[in-house]
Amino acid sequence: MNPGTITNREDFLQRIAKQFGREVDLTPPKREYTHRPQDEVLKGASEEELLETFRMVATRIHTDLVECESANLDDTLRLLIERYDGTRILAENDERISAWAPSTSETFVWWDSTKPETSRELAARADIGITIADAAFAESATIAQYAKPGKSRTISLLPQDHIAIIPKSVLVPRMTQTAQQLAALDRDGLHSPNGVNFISGPSNSADIEMNLIVGVHGPVRVAYVLVHDL
Amino acid sequence: MSMGIRLDEKFQDRRKDGIEDAFMRQAVSSAQNRLRDGRLHAAGELGDWEAFRNHSEEIRQHVLEHLDYYLYQLSENVSKRGGSVFFAETPEEANRYIREVVRSKQAKHVVKSKSMVTEEIGLNEALQEEGCTVVESDLGEWILQLDEDPPSHIVAPALHKDRDAVHETFTAHGYTGSNDPTELGRYARQELRKDFLKAEVGITGCNFAIAESGAVGLVTNEGNGRMVTSLPDTVISVMGMERVVPSYEEFEVLVNMLCRSAVGQRLTSYITTFAGTRTAGEVDGPEEFHLVIVDNKRSGILGTQFQSVLQCIRCAACINVCPVYRHIGGHAYGSIYPGPIGAVLAPLLDGYENYKELPYASSLCGACTEACPVKIPLHELLIEHRRVIVEEKKQSPFVERIAMKGFAVTSSSPFLFEAAEHVAPFATSPFATSGQIEKGLPAWTDSKDLPQPNKQTVRDWFKKRGNA
């Protein structure tokens, strides 16, 4: 990848340093914080307690939650698709779920990044998008989807409904733990994903008279499928 | 629409308009209540809220003290990830650069997600001069754009409009449905979807940029931030220079505080980060990315007694607890930044000449300071503004000058304090009829009939009480 240009930086930074009465200082500062309350939230919670929190919050944020074993994933997804009455389905291509080969629908398509035009077009027209979460947070019933080669930023965005498969193994107490992992990847040489979508339920707005409108630009309905043995 | 920080009209007229608009006042009160209660609830759920405030404060202070380093690191990493970085000292420089990018892409359709800093620099007007259609995609912002109305709250910009007003606006745009908010929302979804899909350029603001990652982070509920950064081939993000954090770890802390403080949610529906351009094997995300870092008088605040205002994470918690905002509404402040944060920030970014009344539009009750998740001493900064206006700028009303001068001297002299208290009734008496100050005193006191300072002073009263 070609590096981008940087314009006017020197003057800009000098203006800052001058306000502090010093020269521009480019030595990495030591970050020594006195407080660290984020580690205390849900500290020592058992897996069952984390699951309970996740379930409770998912309901609060208008999200359907279904739990299953990988052996039942096929049936579970089929039922959900039926319930959402979707015909055009676009699914993220991930080895953890590629064994799941839906035979029911001819309009089911796996995301294919070698066909950019088709994939973009499909994302814009699909009724249901299916993704697999890279992380999930109990505290806020949030899933994280990483933007990286082979993955899509739009499957979980453009279709009217979004089904997110969540392997139980990616569940952590809160965003803190994932943030630590991402920060470690950056310190290791800028290896964090090209982007992360932290998603908590369907899109919504309270811009008209503070009334909650569920389903604005992003998905109108979201289902989490928690797979216990993945 | 607003051009820059300042709204037109004079403070007096705006404030009067605000007080006379019954719907607006009712809407402001109920929105304040809901947002405030939401914040308190979300803060309670988190556990040690004070420890989170302390940590958030120390993160923001650390960043400001090393702002040159973190902006250097951020720009290096954005560049490594294929994005270009433009440092803009003035709004003109920022707008010129963005116009050049838009021109080079021969773009006709620009779609934006909510951004205060682009309001601040008047970007929409600049792009319209370039011959582009610019669509605001946040539902509240879109309503205002269709109506050519400025925002009145930094989180809920269309707070001052009711469903009938929105219905009227949409009907003029071609809508045929009812005034039901969900149905209105669906119409916006359907219309704006077309704009997202055809836009050549997407423009976003930036809640926090992550220096170590070269990433920009956006906090939304509607998903428009995701649309704007995933669909157009060219994406431009505009950020105020102070909105940087060292790493994902600090990002996480501040995003949690922002969501809880702004809307009472544990996390909003979407927290989106994106770094540079898309890589091989990616189909969506920008193939060209520009980050524009705006100073616009912020650097002048560094190293001064007002530095802590740059800790602000734009959550509006201070606005949601402010009794003055409740009374006069957002437009009355005459700035795109209303409420206590606006009263502190607007004079610094746009000069005392235009906002010398704002630091007086406060009861100094301190509710703002207590609500602030990054511990900005807002009401102390307002007092400091008043001092500067009176002592250094000599711009305050005559009566205010007497009062403020008195305050500075008397703090060390009990005798003078007593004398000053006796003077107050005389200083205001030319304006008073029947014990109420009615007209003649400019600015804030004009908004309601204040009781005249009592001729019996606190000391007199205490003495009498003691003797009784």
Interface residues (C-beta under 8 A of the other chain):
Chain A: M1 N2 P3 G4 T5 I6 T7 N8 R9 D11 F12 L13 R15 I16 A17 Q19 F20 G21 V24 D25 L26 T27 P28 P29 R31 Y33 T34 H35 R36 P37 Q38 E40 V41 V57 I61 S113 P116 S119 R120 A123 A124 F137 E139 S140 T142 A147 K148 P149 G150 K151 S152 R153 T154 L157 M175 T176 T178 A179 Q180 L182 A183 D186 R187 L190 S192 P193 N194 G195 V196 N197 F198 I199 S200 G201 P202 S203 N204 S205 A206 D207 I208 E209 M210 N211 I213 V214 G215 V216 H217 G218 P219
Chain B: A27 S30 A31 R34 L46 G47 D48 A51 F52 N54 H55 E58 I59 H62 E65 H66 L67 D68 Y69 L71 Y72 Q73 S75 E76 N77 V78 S79 K80 R81 G82 G83 S84 V85 F86 F87 A88 E89 E93 Y97 S137 D138 L139 G140 I143 A156 P157 A158 L159 K161 D162 R163 V166 P181 T182 L184 G185 R186 A188 R189 L192 R193 F196 L197 I210 E212 S213 G214 A215 N221 E222 G223 N224 R226 M227 T229 S230 L231 M241 P246 S247 Y248 E249 F251 E252 V253 V255 N256 V263 Q265 R266 L267 T268 S269 Y270 I271 T272 T273 F274 A275 G276 T277 R278 T279 A280 G281 E282 V283 D284 G285 F289 H290 I293 D295 S299 G300 L302 G303 T304
